[in-house]
Each structure stands twice: as structure tokens, then as C-alpha cells.
């Protein structure tokens, strides 16, 4: 199998696993929005955000370190797995304590404190799961991760439905999250052990060796930890300047973007093992540039569709008219869909070439910039300020990654990739704009496009866009159809 073919296969596997995870989480949010108030929705959404942040601290950078080491030394997979567990157990217990302290230091009300303390129990199994997944990724058996996540996610969705439909409190929902995380770890460990069956045996697990791995992962830990704080910062500041309602609206907007962001993360993660053993830096740059161009062409129709259908998507997804107020937030955040494809690939390439200190420098600068911009905008403009802060800092993040990639690895011709997709994008926009204008003239008034009209406009636009954006795919399809007709 070719290198790009392997990356595509692994990306599909990772995307499938992420899709299952996000779909189950989204299903919980959707049920929560139907069975409880927007304030309760914001409460759990914020609790899971804090849990995610401390999960990153619990992993302590071990997943990235282990994936790189397993990719280069596959025969030591079992050794790396078990000593990774030893290191993750220590760091996750500290993170669990940190999350409990955070709940009290921030002086949240009693209900918020209890939710955060209960959810902190899920940190330990989640950190161990990340270690097992890192070994599986290093062996490039990503499909096993998707299989391991299925039962735990089914338990999460089924348990959440049982708890919410019977009218139990949000504390019981937190207990369901803990149980699902534990089940996922047990299955992921079984899959990781299967991947390691032909590697060298481990005579014994030494706690000291696990601590040594933690020491080597400190740079990755710093990067992941700062990145997690940066990701959560806008919602944390919003929690101090606004109410649970605004937190819920911002969080619901982020959730709508997740399916597209999962594609970006899947491509970056699947390319990482290949980037680790690719010797030529010019080859790394060429691979990264091609993948970014592909993601840009995929993101264009998604961004236009979200911009047009933001209101209807929110109401359909959450089954509650209150969430329509988040449409303006999505229309601001949609511009990040053109920025987010760049940073996962450039960041993984810098990690693969042992430039993790550079990535740490980037996220530290991002964090400081977010604090300054966020304090100015969120304190003055609340929810809209948080959305604008997110977009502006993401743009700054792309500029930093591009600069350091050019300095440490090789130049990138991203402008050429952008120009390559520009004709198809202009044609798509022209078709959509012409349809909207024609419909407005026919109706004799200017109004916002309806759901049915937007779907028709996008469908017509995609008929023009796909052959221009993906000429190779279309020519391959034509050849297949022609060949079958000739045989017939």
C-alpha cells in the first residue's frame, strides 16, 4: 500500500472512532436539551469541558511520546504500553485532585462543585485509555480503536437516556460517564495487548521506568496542557462574565463544528506515524501541503452550508428553539474551518521532526494572546466576544505554525493550494448567490433563505463544485462507468 493510501485508510479509521465518540456525546447533549433546561445543559457542558482539560493534564504528554516511539521501535510495544500505564496512573491521580481543587478554588455553587467532583473520577480510566490508544496508533492499527470505543459509547447513550427519561438528577448522568469511560479502557487495553502480542515480553513493570517516560514527555505535556487551557479559556472567562445560558450557546456551537474538525484531526493523527519515519524534510513538506489542499477543498461546501443553515441545524440538532440564538455564533466560527486544517498537520510534522519545543512555544504565545484578547472582548461583548476571540486567535495560530514550519522544515506553497481551489469555490458561491437572488426576485422581497431553498442551492452548487475541486476523483469515476458499459 502507498504512503498516501495508508494515511487515507488510517484517517478513515480514526475519523470513524472519533465520529462514534462525538456522536455519543452529542446524543447526550441532545437528550439533555430535550429533558432539562438550557441552564442544566450549560452546567453539564461546562463540567465535561473542565473534565477534558484535566484529562489532558492526566495524560501528561505520554500519548504523543508513545506513538512516536512505538512507530520507530515496534518490538518494544509491550514494554512501552505497561510502563506508560505506570506513568499515566501517577499523573491522572494528581489531575483528579487538581480538578477537585479547581471546583472549590473557583467558588462555584454547590451543584457545580458536585458535578465537577464526580466527573473527576473519570480522569483515571480515560488517561489509561489514551496510553493504550497511543500504542495502537504507533502500530498503525487505528481501526481497533474504533471497535474498542463502540460498547462504551453505547453504554453512555443508553445510560444517559435511562437516567434523563426517568427524571434522575444530573449527578446520575455523571455516574454514567464514569462507567462508560471505565468500560472503554478495558476494551482498549484488550486491543492494545492484541497489537503487542509479537513484541518483546516485559519481565516486570517498574514504577521508576514509568516516571522516566513521564520525564521524557514533559515537553508534550506542556504543549498539550497549555493547549487544553487555551481551548477552555474562552468558556471559563465566559462563565465569569456571563451565565450558564451563554456557556450553553457557545458550547452548542462548538459541538456543531465537531464533525468537520474530526476530519482534520483524523488526517493529522493518521499522518503522524508516517511523518515520524519519513527522512526527507522536503517529502514531509510536500505531503503536508497536499493534505492541507485536500482539506481546504472539503471544508469549503461545509462552511457555506453551515453559514446558510445555522438556525435550522441548531433547532434540529437540539430540538429546542432557544438554541436558535447561537446561529450568529456559528456564522462567526465558520471561518475557522479554513484555518483549522493547517495547524494539526503542521503541528504533527513539527513533532515528527523533534521540534516539540517549538510547538510548545507556539501554544504558550497563543495562550497569552487569548488572555489579552479574551479579557477585552468577552468582558465587553460576552458571547459574541468569545466567538470573535476564538477566530482571531486561530488565525494568529496559523501564522505562527507556518512561520516555524518554514524555518525548521521547509517552505510551504499554501498560496498555490489556495489558488488551485479558488475557481471551484467561486463557482459554488456564484451558483448559490444566483439561486438566492432569483428566489428573492421571484418572491418580490428580500428575506433570509429558507431550509429547503438552501438545500436546493447547495445541491446545485455541489454539481458544479465537485468536478472542479476533485477532477481526479471524477475522471476515475467516469473511467469506471465507461469500463462497465463496455463490458456490458
C-alpha positions as CSV (number, residue, x, y, z in Angstrom):
1,X,0.0,0.0,0.0
2,X,1.3,3.5,-0.9
3,X,2.1,6.1,1.9
4,X,-1.0,8.2,1.0
5,X,-3.1,5.1,0.8
6,X,-2.1,4.1,4.3
7,X,-2.8,7.6,5.6
8,X,-6.2,7.6,4.0
9,X,-7.0,4.2,5.5
10,X,-5.9,5.2,8.9
11,X,-7.6,8.6,8.7
12,X,-10.9,6.8,7.9
13,X,-10.4,4.5,10.9
14,X,-9.6,7.4,13.2
15,X,-12.5,9.5,11.9
16,X,-14.9,6.6,12.4
17,X,-13.7,6.2,16.0
18,X,-13.9,10.0,16.7
19,X,-17.3,10.1,15.0
20,X,-18.7,7.4,17.3
21,X,-17.3,9.3,20.4
22,X,-18.6,12.6,19.3
23,X,-21.9,11.2,18.2
24,X,-22.5,9.6,21.6
25,X,-21.5,12.8,23.4
26,X,-23.7,14.8,21.1
27,X,-26.6,12.4,21.7
28,X,-26.2,13.0,25.4
29,X,-26.3,16.8,24.8
30,X,-29.4,16.4,22.5
31,X,-31.2,14.4,25.2
32,X,-30.2,16.9,27.9
33,X,-31.6,19.8,25.8
34,X,-34.9,18.0,25.5
35,X,-35.3,16.7,29.1
36,X,-33.8,19.6,31.0
37,X,-33.3,23.4,30.9
38,X,-30.7,25.4,29.0
39,X,-29.1,26.1,32.3
40,X,-28.6,22.4,33.1
41,X,-27.3,21.9,29.6
42,X,-24.7,24.6,30.2
43,X,-23.8,23.0,33.6
44,X,-23.0,19.6,32.2
45,X,-21.4,21.0,29.1
46,X,-19.0,23.1,31.3
47,X,-18.4,20.1,33.5
48,X,-17.3,18.0,30.6
49,X,-15.1,20.8,29.3
50,X,-13.3,21.0,32.6
51,X,-13.0,17.2,32.6
52,X,-11.5,17.3,29.1
53,X,-9.0,19.9,30.3
54,X,-7.8,17.9,33.2
55,X,-7.8,14.7,31.1
56,X,-5.0,16.4,29.1
57,X,-3.1,17.0,32.3
58,X,-3.6,13.4,33.3
59,X,-2.2,12.1,30.0
60,X,0.9,14.3,30.7
61,X,2.0,14.2,27.0
62,X,2.5,10.4,27.1
63,X,0.3,9.5,24.1
64,X,2.4,11.6,21.6
65,X,5.6,10.3,23.0
66,X,4.5,6.7,23.0
67,X,3.1,6.9,19.4
68,X,6.4,8.2,18.1
69,X,8.4,5.6,20.0
70,X,6.2,2.7,19.0
71,X,6.3,3.8,15.3
72,X,10.1,3.7,15.5
73,X,10.6,0.6,17.8
74,X,7.6,-1.7,17.2
75,X,9.3,-4.6,19.0
76,X,9.2,-2.7,22.3
77,X,5.4,-2.0,22.2
78,X,4.5,-4.1,25.2
79,X,7.3,-2.5,27.3
80,X,6.1,1.0,26.3
81,X,2.4,0.1,27.0
82,X,2.8,-1.2,30.6
83,X,5.3,1.5,31.7
84,X,3.1,4.1,30.0
85,X,0.3,2.8,32.3
86,X,2.5,3.3,35.4
87,X,3.3,6.9,34.4
88,X,-0.3,7.7,33.5
89,X,-1.6,6.3,36.8
90,X,0.5,8.7,38.8
91,X,-0.3,11.8,36.6
92,X,-4.0,11.0,36.4
93,X,-4.4,10.8,40.2
94,X,-2.7,14.2,40.5
95,X,-5.0,15.6,37.8
96,X,-8.1,14.2,39.6
97,X,-7.0,16.0,42.8
98,X,-6.4,19.2,40.7
99,X,-9.9,19.1,39.3
100,X,-11.5,18.8,42.7
101,X,-9.4,21.7,44.0
102,X,-10.3,23.7,40.9
103,X,-14.0,23.3,41.7
104,X,-13.5,24.8,45.2
105,X,-11.0,27.5,44.3
106,X,-13.3,28.9,41.6
107,X,-16.0,29.2,44.3
108,X,-18.7,27.7,42.1
109,X,-22.1,27.0,43.6
110,X,-22.8,23.6,45.3
111,X,-24.3,22.0,42.3
112,X,-21.4,22.9,40.0
113,X,-18.9,21.7,42.6
114,X,-20.6,18.3,43.0
115,X,-20.7,17.8,39.2
116,X,-17.1,18.6,38.8
117,X,-16.0,16.4,41.7
118,X,-18.0,13.4,40.4
119,X,-16.7,13.8,36.9
120,X,-13.1,13.9,38.1
121,X,-13.3,10.2,38.9
122,X,-13.4,9.5,35.1
123,X,-10.0,11.0,34.7
124,X,-8.0,7.8,35.7
125,X,-9.6,5.4,33.2
126,X,-9.5,8.0,30.5
127,X,-5.8,8.6,30.9
128,X,-5.1,4.9,30.8
129,X,-7.2,4.6,27.6
130,X,-5.1,7.3,25.9
131,X,-2.0,5.3,26.6
132,X,-3.5,2.2,25.1
133,X,-4.7,4.1,22.1
134,X,-1.2,5.7,21.6
135,X,0.3,2.2,21.3
136,X,-2.4,1.1,18.8
137,X,-1.7,4.3,16.7
138,X,2.0,3.6,16.7
139,X,1.3,0.2,15.3
140,X,-1.0,1.8,12.7
141,X,-3.9,-0.4,13.6
142,X,-6.3,2.5,14.1
143,X,-9.5,0.5,13.3
144,X,-9.1,-1.3,16.6
145,X,-9.6,2.0,18.4
146,X,-13.0,2.5,16.8
147,X,-14.0,-1.1,17.7
148,X,-13.0,-0.6,21.3
149,X,-15.0,2.6,21.6
150,X,-18.3,1.2,20.4
151,X,-19.5,-0.6,23.6
152,X,-18.5,2.2,25.9
153,X,-20.3,4.8,23.8
154,X,-23.4,2.6,23.6
155,X,-23.4,2.4,27.4
156,X,-23.1,6.1,27.6
157,X,-26.0,6.8,25.3
158,X,-28.2,4.1,26.8
159,X,-27.4,5.1,30.4
160,X,-28.0,8.8,29.7
161,X,-31.4,8.0,28.1
162,X,-32.4,5.9,31.1
163,X,-31.3,8.5,33.6
164,X,-32.8,11.5,31.9
165,X,-36.1,9.9,30.8
166,X,-36.7,8.7,34.4
167,X,-36.1,12.2,35.7
168,X,-33.0,11.5,37.7
169,X,-30.6,14.3,38.6
170,X,-27.5,15.3,36.7
171,X,-25.3,13.5,39.3
172,X,-26.6,10.2,38.0
173,X,-25.6,11.3,34.5
174,X,-22.1,11.9,35.8
175,X,-22.0,8.4,37.1
176,X,-22.9,7.1,33.7
177,X,-20.0,9.0,32.2
178,X,-17.6,7.3,34.7
179,X,-18.9,3.8,34.0
180,X,-18.7,4.3,30.2
181,X,-15.1,5.6,30.5
182,X,-14.1,2.5,32.5
183,X,-15.6,0.1,30.1
184,X,-13.9,1.8,27.2
185,X,-10.5,1.4,28.9
186,X,-10.9,-2.3,29.5
187,X,-11.7,-2.9,25.8
188,X,-9.0,-0.6,24.5
189,X,-6.4,-2.4,26.7
190,X,-7.5,-5.7,25.2
191,X,-7.0,-4.3,21.7
192,X,-3.6,-2.8,22.6
193,X,-2.5,-6.2,24.1
194,X,-3.5,-7.9,20.8
195,X,-1.3,-5.4,18.9
196,X,1.6,-6.2,21.2
197,X,1.4,-10.0,21.1
198,X,4.5,-10.4,18.9
199,X,6.6,-7.8,20.7
200,X,9.2,-8.5,23.4
201,X,7.9,-9.7,26.8
202,X,8.0,-7.5,29.8
203,X,9.7,-9.2,32.8
204,X,8.3,-6.6,35.2
205,X,6.7,-3.2,35.4
206,X,8.9,-0.7,37.1
207,X,7.4,2.5,38.5
208,X,10.7,4.2,38.1
209,X,10.7,3.5,34.3
210,X,7.2,4.9,34.1
211,X,8.4,8.1,35.8
212,X,11.3,8.2,33.3
213,X,8.8,8.2,30.5
214,X,6.9,11.0,32.2
215,X,10.1,13.0,32.3
216,X,10.7,12.5,28.6
217,X,7.1,13.5,27.8
218,X,7.3,16.8,29.7
219,X,7.5,18.9,26.5
220,X,4.5,17.2,25.0
221,X,2.8,17.6,28.4
222,X,3.5,21.3,28.4
223,X,2.2,21.6,24.9
224,X,-1.0,19.6,25.5
225,X,-1.6,21.2,28.8
226,X,-1.3,24.7,27.6
227,X,-3.4,23.8,24.5
228,X,-6.1,22.5,26.7
229,X,-6.1,25.6,28.9
230,X,-6.2,27.7,25.7
231,X,-9.1,25.7,24.3
232,X,-11.1,26.0,27.5
233,X,-10.2,29.6,28.3
234,X,-13.0,31.3,26.3
235,X,-15.7,29.3,28.1
236,X,-14.0,29.7,31.5
237,X,-13.9,33.5,31.0
238,X,-17.5,33.5,29.7
239,X,-18.5,31.6,32.9
240,X,-17.3,34.5,35.0
241,X,-18.7,37.3,32.8
242,X,-22.0,35.7,31.7
243,X,-24.5,33.0,32.7
244,X,-24.8,29.2,32.1
245,X,-27.1,30.2,29.2
246,X,-24.3,31.8,27.2
247,X,-22.0,29.0,28.1
248,X,-24.5,26.5,26.7
249,X,-25.0,28.5,23.5
250,X,-21.2,28.7,22.9
251,X,-20.7,25.1,23.7
252,X,-23.6,24.0,21.4
253,X,-22.0,26.0,18.6
254,X,-18.7,24.2,19.1
255,X,-20.5,20.8,19.0
256,X,-22.0,21.6,15.6
257,X,-18.5,22.2,14.2
258,X,-17.1,18.9,15.6
259,X,-17.9,16.6,12.7
260,X,-15.7,18.7,10.4
261,X,-13.0,19.2,12.9
262,X,-12.9,15.4,13.4
263,X,-11.9,15.0,9.8
264,X,-9.0,17.5,10.3
265,X,-7.8,15.7,13.5
266,X,-8.1,12.3,11.9
267,X,-5.9,13.3,8.9
268,X,-3.3,14.9,11.2
269,X,-3.2,11.9,13.6
270,X,-3.1,9.3,10.8
271,X,-0.2,11.1,9.1
272,X,1.9,11.3,12.3
273,X,3.4,7.8,12.3
274,X,4.3,8.2,8.6
275,X,5.8,11.6,9.2
276,X,7.9,10.1,12.0
277,X,9.8,7.7,9.7
278,X,9.9,10.0,6.7
279,X,13.6,11.0,6.3
280,X,13.4,13.8,3.8
281,X,12.1,17.2,5.0
282,X,11.1,18.2,1.5
283,X,9.0,15.0,1.3
284,X,7.3,15.9,4.6
285,X,6.5,19.4,3.3
286,X,5.1,18.0,0.0
287,X,2.9,15.5,1.9
288,X,1.6,18.2,4.4
289,X,0.9,20.7,1.6
290,X,-1.1,18.1,-0.4
291,X,-3.2,17.1,2.6
292,X,-3.9,20.8,3.5
293,X,-5.1,21.4,0.0
294,X,-7.4,18.4,0.2
295,X,-8.9,19.5,3.5
296,X,-9.5,23.0,2.2
297,X,-11.5,21.7,-0.8
298,X,-13.5,19.5,1.6
299,X,-14.2,22.3,4.0
300,X,-15.5,24.9,1.5
301,X,-19.0,23.4,0.9
302,X,-19.3,22.6,4.6
303,X,-18.5,26.2,5.6
304,X,-21.0,27.6,3.2
305,X,-23.7,25.1,4.2
306,X,-23.2,25.9,7.9
307,X,-23.4,29.6,7.2
308,X,-26.7,29.3,5.4
309,X,-28.3,26.7,7.6
310,X,-27.0,27.6,11.1
311,X,-30.5,28.3,12.5
312,X,-32.2,25.2,11.2
313,X,-29.3,22.9,12.1
314,X,-29.3,24.2,15.7
315,X,-33.0,23.7,16.2
316,X,-33.0,20.3,14.5
317,X,-30.0,19.1,16.5
318,X,-31.1,20.2,19.9
319,X,-34.9,20.2,19.5
320,X,-35.2,23.5,21.3
321,X,-36.0,26.9,19.8
322,X,-33.8,28.6,22.5
323,X,-30.7,27.3,20.7
324,X,-31.6,29.4,17.6
325,X,-29.8,32.3,19.4
326,X,-26.5,30.5,18.8
327,X,-26.8,30.9,15.0
328,X,-24.8,34.2,14.9
329,X,-22.0,32.4,16.8
330,X,-21.8,29.6,14.3
331,X,-21.7,32.2,11.4
332,X,-18.6,33.7,13.1
333,X,-17.0,30.4,14.0
334,X,-17.4,29.0,10.5
335,X,-14.4,31.0,9.2
336,X,-12.2,28.8,11.4
337,X,-13.0,25.8,9.1
338,X,-10.4,27.3,6.7
339,X,-7.9,27.8,9.5
340,X,-8.1,24.6,11.4
341,X,-6.9,22.2,8.6
342,X,-3.5,23.8,8.8
343,X,-2.4,23.6,12.4
344,X,-2.9,19.8,13.0
345,X,-0.8,18.9,10.1
346,X,2.0,21.4,10.6
347,X,2.0,20.6,14.4
348,X,2.3,16.9,13.8
349,X,5.1,17.5,11.3
350,X,7.0,19.6,13.8
351,X,6.5,16.8,16.5
352,X,7.7,14.2,14.0
353,X,10.9,16.1,13.3
354,X,11.6,16.5,17.1
355,X,10.6,20.2,17.2
356,X,8.2,19.8,20.1
357,X,9.8,22.7,21.9
358,X,8.8,24.9,19.0
359,X,5.1,23.7,19.2
360,X,5.2,24.5,23.0
361,X,6.4,28.0,22.3
362,X,3.6,28.5,19.8
363,X,0.8,27.4,22.2
364,X,2.3,29.5,25.0
365,X,2.1,32.6,22.8
366,X,-1.4,31.6,21.8
367,X,-2.5,31.3,25.4
368,X,-1.1,34.7,26.3
369,X,-2.7,36.3,23.3
370,X,-6.0,34.7,24.1
371,X,-5.9,36.0,27.7
372,X,-5.4,39.6,26.5
373,X,-7.9,39.5,23.6
374,X,-10.4,37.5,25.6
375,X,-10.4,39.8,28.5
376,X,-11.0,42.8,26.2
377,X,-13.7,41.2,24.0
378,X,-15.5,38.8,26.3
379,X,-15.8,41.3,29.2
380,X,-17.4,43.8,26.8
381,X,-19.3,41.8,24.3
382,X,-20.0,38.5,26.1
383,X,-20.9,35.6,23.8
384,X,-20.1,37.4,20.5
385,X,-16.8,38.5,22.0
386,X,-15.9,34.9,22.8
387,X,-16.6,33.8,19.2
388,X,-14.5,36.7,17.7
389,X,-11.7,35.8,20.1
390,X,-11.7,32.2,19.0
391,X,-11.5,33.2,15.3
392,X,-8.8,35.8,15.8
393,X,-6.5,33.6,17.9
394,X,-6.9,30.7,15.5
395,X,-5.7,33.0,12.6
396,X,-2.7,34.0,14.7
397,X,-2.0,30.3,15.5
398,X,-1.9,29.5,11.7
399,X,0.6,32.3,11.1
400,X,2.9,31.0,13.9
401,X,2.8,27.4,12.7
402,X,3.5,28.4,9.1
403,X,6.5,30.6,10.1
404,X,8.1,27.9,12.3
405,X,7.4,25.1,9.7
406,X,9.2,27.2,7.1
407,X,12.1,27.8,9.5
408,X,12.5,24.3,10.9
409,X,11.4,22.0,8.0
410,X,10.9,23.5,4.5
411,X,8.9,26.3,2.8
412,X,5.2,25.7,2.0
413,X,3.4,27.0,-1.1
414,X,0.0,27.2,0.6
415,X,-1.0,30.1,-1.6
416,X,-0.7,27.8,-4.6
417,X,-3.0,25.2,-2.9
418,X,-5.5,28.0,-2.2
419,X,-5.5,29.3,-5.8
420,X,-6.0,25.7,-7.0
421,X,-9.3,25.5,-5.2
422,X,-10.4,29.1,-5.9
423,X,-12.2,28.6,-9.2
424,X,-14.3,25.8,-7.8
425,X,-15.1,27.9,-4.7
426,X,-16.1,30.9,-6.8
427,X,-18.3,28.8,-9.0
428,X,-20.0,27.3,-5.9
429,X,-20.6,30.8,-4.4
430,X,-21.9,32.1,-7.8
431,X,-24.4,29.3,-8.1
432,X,-25.7,29.7,-4.5
433,X,-25.8,33.5,-4.9
434,X,-27.7,33.4,-8.2
435,X,-30.2,31.0,-6.8
436,X,-30.8,33.1,-3.7
437,X,-31.1,36.3,-5.8
438,X,-33.5,34.6,-8.2
439,X,-35.7,33.3,-5.4
440,X,-35.7,36.8,-3.8
441,X,-36.8,38.4,-7.1
442,X,-39.4,35.7,-7.7
443,X,-40.8,36.3,-4.2
444,X,-40.7,40.1,-4.6
445,X,-38.9,40.6,-1.3
446,X,-35.6,40.2,0.4
447,X,-35.6,37.6,3.1
448,X,-33.2,35.1,4.7
449,X,-33.0,31.8,2.7
450,X,-35.2,29.0,4.0
451,X,-34.1,25.5,4.7
452,X,-35.5,24.0,1.5
453,X,-34.1,26.8,-0.6
454,X,-30.6,26.5,1.0
455,X,-30.6,22.7,0.3
456,X,-31.5,23.2,-3.3
457,X,-28.9,26.0,-3.7
458,X,-26.2,23.9,-2.2
459,X,-27.1,20.8,-4.3
460,X,-26.9,22.8,-7.5
461,X,-23.6,24.4,-6.3
462,X,-22.1,21.0,-5.5
463,X,-22.9,19.7,-9.0
464,X,-20.6,22.4,-10.3
465,X,-18.1,22.3,-7.4
466,X,-17.2,18.6,-7.2
467,X,-15.9,18.2,-10.8
468,X,-13.8,21.3,-10.4
469,X,-12.4,20.7,-6.9
470,X,-11.8,16.9,-7.4
471,X,-11.1,16.4,-11.1
472,X,-9.1,13.2,-10.4
473,X,-11.9,11.6,-8.5
474,X,-14.5,12.5,-11.2
475,X,-12.3,11.2,-14.0
476,X,-11.7,8.0,-12.1
477,X,-15.5,7.6,-11.7
478,X,-16.1,8.2,-15.4
479,X,-13.5,5.6,-16.4
480,X,-15.1,3.0,-14.1
481,X,-18.6,3.7,-15.5
482,X,-17.2,3.6,-19.1
483,X,-15.4,0.3,-18.4
484,X,-18.6,-1.3,-17.1
485,X,-20.6,-0.1,-20.0
486,X,-18.0,-1.5,-22.5
487,X,-18.1,-4.9,-20.7
488,X,-21.9,-4.9,-20.8
